């Protein structure tokens, strides 16, 4: 499975590509990646995670630690309202400790 945060970063970059005078839309990104517009929104929503969490998940050297993570796990954490709770939940997920 592709790392969903890597895909999200690529999608975000696609929004900033120069295509002349036109603005890149969510529909254009969806077509380019072969997914629906709602999937683009789901992927981009993962980028609400704190930068340090994103960096950890996408780093090749951490692959063995994050291999068991699912996009659903990450989406649940990204939906949390504050970065402190997100970091705590991510640490608990990595360690196998249940969230409170």
N, C-alpha and C positions, 0 to 999 in steps of 0.2 A: 504494500500500500504506500502511496505517496504521502509524504509528510504534509498534513493539511495546512500547516503554517507556512511551509515553503510555497504551496499553491496560492495561499492568500497573499503572500508577498509578491508573487509574480502577477497576480490579478491587480493588486494595487499599483504596481509599476505600469501595467497596461493602461490604466486610467490616465497616466501622465505622459504617454507617448505622443509624439508630435505627428498629427495626421493632417496638417494644414490648419485651416481656419476652424474646422469642426471640433467640437468638444467630444471626447470619448464618452460614450454612454454605457450604462450597465448592460444594455442589450448588446452593444458591440463587444463588450468583454465576454459576455455569456456565449455569444456566437463563436468568438475566437477560441474559447476553451471547451466548447461543445457541451455546455451545461445550461440550465435555465437561469433566468435572472434571479430567482429566489436562492439558487445555490451560490451565485456570486455574492449575494447579501450574506448568506451564512458563512462563507469563507472570509469575507471582509470583516464580519463581526468578530472573528477570532483575533483580529488585530487590536481588540480592546484589552487584551491581556497586557500586563506590564512588560516593558521592553526587555527586562532581564529574564523573564519567563520565556518570552519568545526566543531570545538569544540562546537560552539553554536548550530548548526543544529543537531548534534548527541546527545546532552545532553537531557536526559529524561525530565528534568524540563522545557525545552523550547518547548515541543511538541505543546502546544496550539499556540505558536507564529509562528511555522514553518509548521503547518499542511496544510496550503494552498499552500505551495511552491511545485512546480513541478520539476521533473528532468530537464525539458526543461528550466525552469527559472534558475536553477543552472548551467546548461551547458552554457547558454548564458553569465552568469557572469564569469564562469571559462575561457571562451574564450577571455576575456578582457586581454589586454597586461600587465597591471600593478596592483599590489595589492591595491593601493590606489583607483583606479577606481573600482576594484572589491568590496572593502569594502563599498564604497559610493553607488554603485548599489544595494548591498545587503541590506543596511540600508533603501534605498528608497523602495525596494521591501517589506520589513517588515512593513514599515510605510504606504504603499499604495500610496506613492508619485511617480509620473512618473519620469523616468530617463530623463536627458537632453542630 
